[in-house]
Amino acid sequence: MSLFQSANPKEEVHKGFLGQFSVDNIKWEPGDDSEASFVCVKYPYEDFPNGSYLHVSQSQIAIFINNYDAGIDGNGGESQVSIFTGPCKEKLDTGDSRFAPFRNVTHALTGGSSQFHCLVYFVNTTYMNELKWGTVEPILVQDPEEEVNIHVSAYGLYGAHIEAEDKSMAPVYAEKFLKRIVGTRDIFTRDELISFMRAKILEYVPDLLAKEIVEQNIGILKLPAKISELSTIIKVKLVENFSEFGLTLDNFSFNSIKPREEDLAAINEMKIQRKRAQFEAEGNAAKMDIESAARQRMREREGFTYQEQRGFDVMQDAASNESNISGGIMGAGMGLGMGVGVGGAVGAGFSNLADQTINKTLGNDKTSQPSGNTVKCPKCGHENPAGAKFCLECGSKIESVVVCPKCGHENPAGAKFCLECGTSLTSHKCPNCGAELEPGAKFCMNCGTKIGD
């Protein structure tokens, strides 16, 4: 090791006698467009002489890292980090002697390198706009209207920069950027930063977009109309995520949010089917309204109400229900009740129909029985089955009588001849076949033999 020449290749060389007293001028001036696109550059020399000058240009931040005070006064061995926002010029206190011979002797005692290690990073703070992003794989989201999962692809633009205008926040952002993104790399390019930011966008945006679609109940077919609103909402949420890495998100937008063609076709088909079912239901309802109105007009023309029509329907069903005795009586009872409800001539008609139903059920229908097998109520004149002790119409007690089949005269029970015309009231047998003959029969209903007087 020369007393006037440092053996450390990381230190800048100053030649000549005056060079032994020289300091470093630390600055970054990109030589071409390629270097100008660098986002962060580490100055090629380190371990600067005390009193060296740091020059920071406009749109730059310089980060000076020095361990001059490290381990002193119990500060835990942490290096000093000083951040300067350009344009500015700063004189650095590095801890190393400005006189080269003294500095070299000190370095020799520590293996040829300075015990007061220091270095500088320059950060480019120019804005990066019109950066493109896009999903690699479709995003799986739920359509809240159709309640089906669909796949959408999204792409758009964004812009970002490293904060320098806010003097209070610039040091914080710059230190985060250096520690969490750049690390110890000598050069960090614009393309590397764009790739990093795009990866973070694709990490956060799918989840944020899916949540917003569900929370705002946005159908997939309405997404094109919501692109601007969604862009603003997602940008606000991304700002916080970017700030964790010392980056300021200037803008974010969706240019397109597009579902897959097969998903879109399926949703359209579902909507068509739903509309078709809706139109069919509305058509059926309209048809029922028309039919109901027509029936109402018919009832108005014929002079009865809906309740009266329903009562008639019940009576008709009851009258035709002859399957068993209990069913017939139940039907007749229902019909009778409805007949009482409607009143007037209609009620009277229903009452007569009820009587016929009961008689038919009991096998004593007067329309199919000879008049000789009925007995008339002395109070109301109602025809009751032969042998009835009480009137089926009014409930009055009926005296037992025998009605003459020839003249209709009522004779006391047990009479063998009619008191009015003398006709025999007892049954006879056919002389030919022995079949039982009805009173007053002139021919046998079994063999046709003529019966004499």
Contacts in CASP RR format, 6 or more apart in sequence:
PFRMAT RR
TARGET T0000
AUTHOR 0000-0000-0000
METHOD contacts of the structure
MODEL  1
MSLFQSANPKEEVHKGFLGQFSVDNIKWEPGDDSEASFVCVKYPYEDFPN
GSYLHVSQSQIAIFINNYDAGIDGNGGESQVSIFTGPCKEKLDTGDSRFA
PFRNVTHALTGGSSQFHCLVYFVNTTYMNELKWGTVEPILVQDPEEEVNI
HVSAYGLYGAHIEAEDKSMAPVYAEKFLKRIVGTRDIFTRDELISFMRAK
ILEYVPDLLAKEIVEQNIGILKLPAKISELSTIIKVKLVENFSEFGLTLD
NFSFNSIKPREEDLAAINEMKIQRKRAQFEAEGNAAKMDIESAARQRMRE
REGFTYQEQRGFDVMQDAASNESNISGGIMGAGMGLGMGVGVGGAVGAGF
SNLADQTINKTLGNDKTSQPSGNTVKCPKCGHENPAGAKFCLECGSKIES
VVVCPKCGHENPAGAKFCLECGTSLTSHKCPNCGAELEPGAKFCMNCGTK
IGD
1 7 0 8 1.000
1 104 0 8 1.000
1 108 0 8 1.000
1 112 0 8 1.000
2 104 0 8 1.000
3 101 0 8 1.000
3 104 0 8 1.000
3 105 0 8 1.000
4 20 0 8 1.000
4 100 0 8 1.000
4 101 0 8 1.000
4 104 0 8 1.000
5 13 0 8 1.000
5 100 0 8 1.000
5 104 0 8 1.000
6 13 0 8 1.000
6 100 0 8 1.000
6 103 0 8 1.000
6 104 0 8 1.000
6 107 0 8 1.000
6 112 0 8 1.000
7 104 0 8 1.000
7 107 0 8 1.000
7 112 0 8 1.000
8 47 0 8 1.000
8 107 0 8 1.000
8 112 0 8 1.000
8 113 0 8 1.000
8 114 0 8 1.000
10 45 0 8 1.000
10 46 0 8 1.000
10 47 0 8 1.000
10 113 0 8 1.000
11 45 0 8 1.000
11 46 0 8 1.000
11 47 0 8 1.000
11 114 0 8 1.000
12 24 0 8 1.000
12 45 0 8 1.000
12 48 0 8 1.000
14 20 0 8 1.000
14 22 0 8 1.000
14 100 0 8 1.000
19 100 0 8 1.000
20 99 0 8 1.000
20 100 0 8 1.000
20 101 0 8 1.000
21 98 0 8 1.000
21 99 0 8 1.000
21 100 0 8 1.000
22 49 0 8 1.000
23 48 0 8 1.000
23 49 0 8 1.000
23 50 0 8 1.000
23 51 0 8 1.000
23 52 0 8 1.000
23 53 0 8 1.000
23 98 0 8 1.000
24 45 0 8 1.000
24 48 0 8 1.000
24 49 0 8 1.000
24 52 0 8 1.000
24 53 0 8 1.000
25 52 0 8 1.000
25 53 0 8 1.000
25 55 0 8 1.000
26 43 0 8 1.000
26 45 0 8 1.000
26 48 0 8 1.000
26 52 0 8 1.000
26 53 0 8 1.000
26 54 0 8 1.000
26 55 0 8 1.000
26 62 0 8 1.000
26 92 0 8 1.000
26 120 0 8 1.000
27 54 0 8 1.000
27 55 0 8 1.000
27 56 0 8 1.000
27 57 0 8 1.000
28 41 0 8 1.000
28 43 0 8 1.000
28 57 0 8 1.000
28 60 0 8 1.000
28 122 0 8 1.000
29 57 0 8 1.000
30 36 0 8 1.000
30 38 0 8 1.000
35 41 0 8 1.000
36 124 0 8 1.000
37 189 0 8 1.000
37 190 0 8 1.000
37 191 0 8 1.000
38 124 0 8 1.000
38 187 0 8 1.000
38 188 0 8 1.000
38 189 0 8 1.000
38 190 0 8 1.000
39 123 0 8 1.000
39 124 0 8 1.000
39 162 0 8 1.000
39 188 0 8 1.000
39 189 0 8 1.000
39 190 0 8 1.000
39 192 0 8 1.000
39 193 0 8 1.000
40 121 0 8 1.000
40 122 0 8 1.000
40 123 0 8 1.000
40 124 0 8 1.000
40 177 0 8 1.000
40 178 0 8 1.000
40 182 0 8 1.000
40 185 0 8 1.000
40 187 0 8 1.000
40 188 0 8 1.000
41 121 0 8 1.000
41 122 0 8 1.000
41 124 0 8 1.000
41 186 0 8 1.000
41 187 0 8 1.000
41 188 0 8 1.000
42 119 0 8 1.000
42 120 0 8 1.000
42 121 0 8 1.000
42 122 0 8 1.000
42 185 0 8 1.000
42 186 0 8 1.000
42 187 0 8 1.000
43 119 0 8 1.000
43 120 0 8 1.000
43 121 0 8 1.000
43 122 0 8 1.000
46 117 0 8 1.000
46 118 0 8 1.000
46 119 0 8 1.000
47 94 0 8 1.000
47 96 0 8 1.000
47 113 0 8 1.000
47 114 0 8 1.000
47 116 0 8 1.000
47 117 0 8 1.000
47 118 0 8 1.000
48 92 0 8 1.000
48 94 0 8 1.000
48 96 0 8 1.000
48 118 0 8 1.000
49 94 0 8 1.000
49 96 0 8 1.000
49 97 0 8 1.000
49 98 0 8 1.000
49 100 0 8 1.000
49 103 0 8 1.000
50 92 0 8 1.000
50 93 0 8 1.000
50 94 0 8 1.000
50 95 0 8 1.000
50 96 0 8 1.000
50 97 0 8 1.000
50 98 0 8 1.000
51 91 0 8 1.000
51 92 0 8 1.000
51 93 0 8 1.000
51 94 0 8 1.000
51 98 0 8 1.000
52 91 0 8 1.000
52 92 0 8 1.000
52 94 0 8 1.000
53 89 0 8 1.000
53 90 0 8 1.000
53 91 0 8 1.000
53 92 0 8 1.000
54 62 0 8 1.000
54 64 0 8 1.000
54 84 0 8 1.000
54 89 0 8 1.000
54 90 0 8 1.000
54 91 0 8 1.000
54 92 0 8 1.000
54 120 0 8 1.000
55 89 0 8 1.000
56 62 0 8 1.000
56 84 0 8 1.000
56 85 0 8 1.000
56 86 0 8 1.000
56 87 0 8 1.000
56 88 0 8 1.000
56 89 0 8 1.000
56 90 0 8 1.000
56 122 0 8 1.000
57 86 0 8 1.000
57 87 0 8 1.000
58 86 0 8 1.000
58 87 0 8 1.000
59 86 0 8 1.000
59 124 0 8 1.000
59 125 0 8 1.000
59 126 0 8 1.000
59 164 0 8 1.000
60 86 0 8 1.000
60 87 0 8 1.000
60 122 0 8 1.000
60 123 0 8 1.000
60 124 0 8 1.000
60 125 0 8 1.000
60 164 0 8 1.000
61 83 0 8 1.000
61 84 0 8 1.000
61 85 0 8 1.000
61 86 0 8 1.000
61 122 0 8 1.000
61 123 0 8 1.000
61 125 0 8 1.000
61 162 0 8 1.000
61 164 0 8 1.000
61 170 0 8 1.000
61 174 0 8 1.000
62 83 0 8 1.000
62 84 0 8 1.000
62 86 0 8 1.000
62 90 0 8 1.000
62 120 0 8 1.000
62 121 0 8 1.000
62 122 0 8 1.000
62 123 0 8 1.000
63 81 0 8 1.000
63 82 0 8 1.000
63 83 0 8 1.000
63 120 0 8 1.000
63 121 0 8 1.000
63 122 0 8 1.000
63 123 0 8 1.000
63 174 0 8 1.000
63 175 0 8 1.000
63 178 0 8 1.000
64 80 0 8 1.000
64 81 0 8 1.000
64 82 0 8 1.000
64 83 0 8 1.000
64 84 0 8 1.000
64 90 0 8 1.000
64 92 0 8 1.000
64 118 0 8 1.000
64 119 0 8 1.000
64 120 0 8 1.000
65 79 0 8 1.000
65 80 0 8 1.000
65 81 0 8 1.000
65 82 0 8 1.000
65 118 0 8 1.000
65 119 0 8 1.000
65 120 0 8 1.000
65 121 0 8 1.000
66 79 0 8 1.000
66 80 0 8 1.000
66 82 0 8 1.000
66 92 0 8 1.000
66 93 0 8 1.000
66 94 0 8 1.000
66 95 0 8 1.000
66 116 0 8 1.000
66 117 0 8 1.000
66 118 0 8 1.000
67 77 0 8 1.000
67 79 0 8 1.000
67 80 0 8 1.000
67 116 0 8 1.000
67 117 0 8 1.000
67 118 0 8 1.000
68 80 0 8 1.000
68 93 0 8 1.000
68 94 0 8 1.000
68 95 0 8 1.000
68 116 0 8 1.000
68 118 0 8 1.000
69 75 0 8 1.000
69 80 0 8 1.000
70 76 0 8 1.000
70 77 0 8 1.000
70 78 0 8 1.000
70 79 0 8 1.000
70 80 0 8 1.000
71 77 0 8 1.000
71 78 0 8 1.000
81 175 0 8 1.000
82 90 0 8 1.000
83 170 0 8 1.000
83 171 0 8 1.000
83 174 0 8 1.000
83 175 0 8 1.000
84 90 0 8 1.000
85 164 0 8 1.000
85 167 0 8 1.000
85 170 0 8 1.000
85 171 0 8 1.000
86 164 0 8 1.000
92 118 0 8 1.000
94 116 0 8 1.000
94 118 0 8 1.000
95 116 0 8 1.000
96 103 0 8 1.000
96 106 0 8 1.000
96 114 0 8 1.000
96 116 0 8 1.000
97 103 0 8 1.000
97 106 0 8 1.000
103 114 0 8 1.000
106 114 0 8 1.000
106 115 0 8 1.000
107 113 0 8 1.000
107 114 0 8 1.000
107 115 0 8 1.000
121 178 0 8 1.000
121 182 0 8 1.000
123 162 0 8 1.000
123 174 0 8 1.000
123 177 0 8 1.000
123 178 0 8 1.000
124 162 0 8 1.000
125 161 0 8 1.000
125 162 0 8 1.000
125 163 0 8 1.000
125 164 0 8 1.000
126 161 0 8 1.000
127 159 0 8 1.000
127 160 0 8 1.000
127 161 0 8 1.000
127 250 0 8 1.000
128 159 0 8 1.000
128 160 0 8 1.000
128 161 0 8 1.000
128 190 0 8 1.000
128 193 0 8 1.000
128 194 0 8 1.000
129 159 0 8 1.000
129 250 0 8 1.000
129 251 0 8 1.000
130 157 0 8 1.000
130 159 0 8 1.000
131 157 0 8 1.000
131 158 0 8 1.000
131 159 0 8 1.000
131 160 0 8 1.000
131 194 0 8 1.000
131 197 0 8 1.000
131 198 0 8 1.000
132 155 0 8 1.000
132 156 0 8 1.000
132 157 0 8 1.000
133 155 0 8 1.000
133 156 0 8 1.000
133 157 0 8 1.000
133 158 0 8 1.000
133 198 0 8 1.000
133 201 0 8 1.000
133 202 0 8 1.000
134 153 0 8 1.000
134 154 0 8 1.000
134 155 0 8 1.000
134 156 0 8 1.000
134 198 0 8 1.000
134 201 0 8 1.000
134 202 0 8 1.000
135 153 0 8 1.000
135 154 0 8 1.000
135 155 0 8 1.000
135 202 0 8 1.000
135 205 0 8 1.000
135 206 0 8 1.000
136 202 0 8 1.000
138 151 0 8 1.000
138 152 0 8 1.000
138 153 0 8 1.000
138 260 0 8 1.000
139 151 0 8 1.000
139 152 0 8 1.000
139 153 0 8 1.000
139 154 0 8 1.000
139 205 0 8 1.000
139 206 0 8 1.000
139 209 0 8 1.000
139 210 0 8 1.000
140 149 0 8 1.000
140 150 0 8 1.000
140 151 0 8 1.000
140 210 0 8 1.000
141 149 0 8 1.000
141 150 0 8 1.000
141 151 0 8 1.000
141 152 0 8 1.000
141 209 0 8 1.000
141 210 0 8 1.000
141 213 0 8 1.000
141 214 0 8 1.000
141 220 0 8 1.000
142 148 0 8 1.000
142 149 0 8 1.000
142 150 0 8 1.000
142 210 0 8 1.000
142 213 0 8 1.000
142 214 0 8 1.000
143 149 0 8 1.000
143 150 0 8 1.000
143 213 0 8 1.000
143 219 0 8 1.000
143 220 0 8 1.000
143 267 0 8 1.000
144 213 0 8 1.000
144 214 0 8 1.000
144 217 0 8 1.000
144 218 0 8 1.000
144 219 0 8 1.000
145 217 0 8 1.000
145 219 0 8 1.000
145 220 0 8 1.000
146 219 0 8 1.000
146 220 0 8 1.000
146 267 0 8 1.000
146 270 0 8 1.000
146 271 0 8 1.000
148 266 0 8 1.000
148 267 0 8 1.000
148 270 0 8 1.000
150 220 0 8 1.000
150 259 0 8 1.000
150 260 0 8 1.000
150 263 0 8 1.000
150 267 0 8 1.000
151 259 0 8 1.000
151 260 0 8 1.000
151 263 0 8 1.000
152 220 0 8 1.000
152 223 0 8 1.000
152 257 0 8 1.000
152 258 0 8 1.000
152 259 0 8 1.000
152 260 0 8 1.000
153 256 0 8 1.000
153 257 0 8 1.000
153 258 0 8 1.000
153 260 0 8 1.000
154 205 0 8 1.000
154 209 0 8 1.000
154 254 0 8 1.000
154 256 0 8 1.000
154 257 0 8 1.000
154 258 0 8 1.000
155 254 0 8 1.000
155 255 0 8 1.000
155 256 0 8 1.000
156 253 0 8 1.000
156 254 0 8 1.000
156 255 0 8 1.000
156 256 0 8 1.000
157 251 0 8 1.000
157 252 0 8 1.000
157 253 0 8 1.000
157 255 0 8 1.000
158 197 0 8 1.000
158 201 0 8 1.000
158 249 0 8 1.000
158 250 0 8 1.000
158 251 0 8 1.000
158 252 0 8 1.000
158 253 0 8 1.000
159 249 0 8 1.000
159 250 0 8 1.000
159 251 0 8 1.000
159 252 0 8 1.000
160 197 0 8 1.000
160 242 0 8 1.000
160 247 0 8 1.000
160 248 0 8 1.000
160 249 0 8 1.000
160 250 0 8 1.000
161 247 0 8 1.000
161 248 0 8 1.000
161 250 0 8 1.000
162 173 0 8 1.000
162 174 0 8 1.000
162 177 0 8 1.000
162 246 0 8 1.000
162 247 0 8 1.000
162 248 0 8 1.000
163 169 0 8 1.000
163 170 0 8 1.000
163 173 0 8 1.000
163 174 0 8 1.000
163 246 0 8 1.000
163 248 0 8 1.000
164 170 0 8 1.000
172 246 0 8 1.000
173 243 0 8 1.000
173 246 0 8 1.000
173 247 0 8 1.000
173 248 0 8 1.000
174 246 0 8 1.000
176 243 0 8 1.000
176 244 0 8 1.000
176 245 0 8 1.000
176 246 0 8 1.000
177 245 0 8 1.000
177 246 0 8 1.000
177 247 0 8 1.000
180 244 0 8 1.000
180 245 0 8 1.000
180 246 0 8 1.000
181 188 0 8 1.000
181 193 0 8 1.000
181 196 0 8 1.000
181 245 0 8 1.000
181 246 0 8 1.000
182 188 0 8 1.000
196 245 0 8 1.000
197 242 0 8 1.000
197 247 0 8 1.000
200 241 0 8 1.000
200 242 0 8 1.000
200 245 0 8 1.000
201 238 0 8 1.000
201 252 0 8 1.000
204 237 0 8 1.000
204 238 0 8 1.000
204 241 0 8 1.000
205 234 0 8 1.000
205 238 0 8 1.000
208 234 0 8 1.000
208 237 0 8 1.000
208 238 0 8 1.000
209 230 0 8 1.000
209 234 0 8 1.000
209 257 0 8 1.000
212 218 0 8 1.000
212 230 0 8 1.000
212 233 0 8 1.000
212 234 0 8 1.000
213 219 0 8 1.000
213 220 0 8 1.000
213 223 0 8 1.000
216 226 0 8 1.000
218 226 0 8 1.000
220 259 0 8 1.000
220 263 0 8 1.000
220 264 0 8 1.000
220 267 0 8 1.000
221 264 0 8 1.000
221 267 0 8 1.000
223 230 0 8 1.000
223 257 0 8 1.000
223 259 0 8 1.000
224 257 0 8 1.000
227 253 0 8 1.000
227 254 0 8 1.000
227 255 0 8 1.000
227 256 0 8 1.000
227 257 0 8 1.000
228 253 0 8 1.000
230 254 0 8 1.000
230 257 0 8 1.000
231 252 0 8 1.000
231 253 0 8 1.000
231 254 0 8 1.000
234 252 0 8 1.000
234 254 0 8 1.000
235 249 0 8 1.000
235 251 0 8 1.000
235 252 0 8 1.000
235 253 0 8 1.000
238 249 0 8 1.000
238 252 0 8 1.000
239 248 0 8 1.000
239 249 0 8 1.000
242 248 0 8 1.000
242 249 0 8 1.000
259 267 0 8 1.000
296 306 0 8 1.000
299 305 0 8 1.000
299 306 0 8 1.000
299 309 0 8 1.000
304 312 0 8 1.000
304 346 0 8 1.000
307 342 0 8 1.000
308 342 0 8 1.000
308 346 0 8 1.000
310 338 0 8 1.000
311 335 0 8 1.000
311 338 0 8 1.000
311 339 0 8 1.000
311 342 0 8 1.000
311 350 0 8 1.000
312 338 0 8 1.000
312 346 0 8 1.000
312 350 0 8 1.000
314 331 0 8 1.000
314 334 0 8 1.000
314 335 0 8 1.000
314 338 0 8 1.000
315 334 0 8 1.000
315 335 0 8 1.000
315 338 0 8 1.000
315 339 0 8 1.000
315 350 0 8 1.000
315 353 0 8 1.000
315 354 0 8 1.000
317 331 0 8 1.000
318 328 0 8 1.000
318 330 0 8 1.000
318 331 0 8 1.000
318 332 0 8 1.000
318 333 0 8 1.000
318 334 0 8 1.000
318 335 0 8 1.000
318 354 0 8 1.000
318 357 0 8 1.000
319 332 0 8 1.000
319 353 0 8 1.000
319 356 0 8 1.000
319 357 0 8 1.000
321 327 0 8 1.000
321 328 0 8 1.000
321 330 0 8 1.000
321 331 0 8 1.000
322 328 0 8 1.000
322 360 0 8 1.000
322 361 0 8 1.000
325 361 0 8 1.000
325 362 0 8 1.000
327 361 0 8 1.000
328 357 0 8 1.000
328 358 0 8 1.000
328 361 0 8 1.000
329 358 0 8 1.000
329 361 0 8 1.000
331 357 0 8 1.000
332 354 0 8 1.000
332 355 0 8 1.000
332 357 0 8 1.000
332 358 0 8 1.000
332 361 0 8 1.000
333 354 0 8 1.000
335 350 0 8 1.000
335 353 0 8 1.000
335 354 0 8 1.000
336 350 0 8 1.000
336 351 0 8 1.000
336 354 0 8 1.000
337 350 0 8 1.000
338 350 0 8 1.000
339 346 0 8 1.000
339 347 0 8 1.000
339 349 0 8 1.000
339 350 0 8 1.000
339 351 0 8 1.000
339 354 0 8 1.000
340 347 0 8 1.000
340 350 0 8 1.000
340 351 0 8 1.000
341 347 0 8 1.000
342 350 0 8 1.000
355 392 0 8 1.000
355 393 0 8 1.000
356 365 0 8 1.000
356 367 0 8 1.000
358 392 0 8 1.000
359 365 0 8 1.000
359 366 0 8 1.000
359 385 0 8 1.000
359 392 0 8 1.000
362 385 0 8 1.000
364 385 0 8 1.000
366 374 0 8 1.000
366 383 0 8 1.000
369 385 0 8 1.000
370 405 0 8 1.000
370 438 0 8 1.000
371 403 0 8 1.000
371 405 0 8 1.000
371 408 0 8 1.000
372 386 0 8 1.000
372 402 0 8 1.000
372 403 0 8 1.000
372 405 0 8 1.000
372 408 0 8 1.000
372 439 0 8 1.000
373 385 0 8 1.000
373 386 0 8 1.000
374 383 0 8 1.000
374 384 0 8 1.000
374 385 0 8 1.000
374 386 0 8 1.000
374 403 0 8 1.000
375 383 0 8 1.000
375 384 0 8 1.000
375 385 0 8 1.000
375 386 0 8 1.000
375 387 0 8 1.000
375 388 0 8 1.000
375 398 0 8 1.000
375 400 0 8 1.000
375 401 0 8 1.000
375 403 0 8 1.000
376 382 0 8 1.000
376 383 0 8 1.000
376 384 0 8 1.000
376 403 0 8 1.000
376 410 0 8 1.000
377 383 0 8 1.000
377 384 0 8 1.000
377 391 0 8 1.000
377 393 0 8 1.000
377 394 0 8 1.000
377 396 0 8 1.000
377 398 0 8 1.000
378 396 0 8 1.000
378 398 0 8 1.000
378 399 0 8 1.000
379 391 0 8 1.000
379 394 0 8 1.000
379 396 0 8 1.000
380 391 0 8 1.000
380 393 0 8 1.000
380 394 0 8 1.000
380 396 0 8 1.000
381 393 0 8 1.000
382 391 0 8 1.000
382 392 0 8 1.000
382 393 0 8 1.000
382 394 0 8 1.000
384 391 0 8 1.000
384 392 0 8 1.000
384 393 0 8 1.000
384 398 0 8 1.000
385 392 0 8 1.000
387 398 0 8 1.000
387 400 0 8 1.000
388 398 0 8 1.000
389 397 0 8 1.000
389 398 0 8 1.000
389 400 0 8 1.000
390 396 0 8 1.000
390 397 0 8 1.000
390 398 0 8 1.000
391 397 0 8 1.000
391 398 0 8 1.000
399 413 0 8 1.000
400 412 0 8 1.000
400 413 0 8 1.000
401 410 0 8 1.000
401 411 0 8 1.000
401 412 0 8 1.000
401 413 0 8 1.000
402 410 0 8 1.000
402 411 0 8 1.000
402 412 0 8 1.000
402 413 0 8 1.000
402 414 0 8 1.000
402 415 0 8 1.000
402 425 0 8 1.000
403 409 0 8 1.000
403 410 0 8 1.000
403 411 0 8 1.000
404 410 0 8 1.000
404 411 0 8 1.000
404 418 0 8 1.000
404 420 0 8 1.000
404 421 0 8 1.000
404 422 0 8 1.000
404 423 0 8 1.000
404 425 0 8 1.000
405 423 0 8 1.000
405 425 0 8 1.000
405 438 0 8 1.000
405 439 0 8 1.000
405 440 0 8 1.000
406 418 0 8 1.000
406 421 0 8 1.000
406 423 0 8 1.000
406 440 0 8 1.000
407 418 0 8 1.000
407 420 0 8 1.000
407 421 0 8 1.000
407 423 0 8 1.000
408 418 0 8 1.000
408 420 0 8 1.000
409 418 0 8 1.000
409 419 0 8 1.000
409 420 0 8 1.000
409 421 0 8 1.000
411 418 0 8 1.000
411 419 0 8 1.000
411 420 0 8 1.000
411 425 0 8 1.000
414 425 0 8 1.000
415 425 0 8 1.000
416 424 0 8 1.000
416 425 0 8 1.000
416 426 0 8 1.000
417 423 0 8 1.000
417 424 0 8 1.000
417 425 0 8 1.000
418 424 0 8 1.000
418 425 0 8 1.000
423 439 0 8 1.000
423 440 0 8 1.000
424 439 0 8 1.000
424 440 0 8 1.000
425 439 0 8 1.000
426 439 0 8 1.000
427 436 0 8 1.000
427 437 0 8 1.000
427 438 0 8 1.000
427 439 0 8 1.000
428 436 0 8 1.000
428 437 0 8 1.000
428 439 0 8 1.000
428 441 0 8 1.000
428 451 0 8 1.000
429 435 0 8 1.000
429 436 0 8 1.000
429 437 0 8 1.000
430 437 0 8 1.000
430 444 0 8 1.000
430 446 0 8 1.000
430 447 0 8 1.000
430 449 0 8 1.000
430 451 0 8 1.000
431 449 0 8 1.000
431 451 0 8 1.000
432 444 0 8 1.000
432 447 0 8 1.000
432 448 0 8 1.000
432 449 0 8 1.000
433 444 0 8 1.000
433 446 0 8 1.000
433 447 0 8 1.000
433 449 0 8 1.000
434 446 0 8 1.000
435 444 0 8 1.000
435 445 0 8 1.000
435 446 0 8 1.000
435 447 0 8 1.000
437 444 0 8 1.000
437 445 0 8 1.000
437 451 0 8 1.000
438 445 0 8 1.000
441 451 0 8 1.000
442 450 0 8 1.000
442 451 0 8 1.000
442 452 0 8 1.000
443 449 0 8 1.000
443 450 0 8 1.000
443 451 0 8 1.000
444 451 0 8 1.000
END
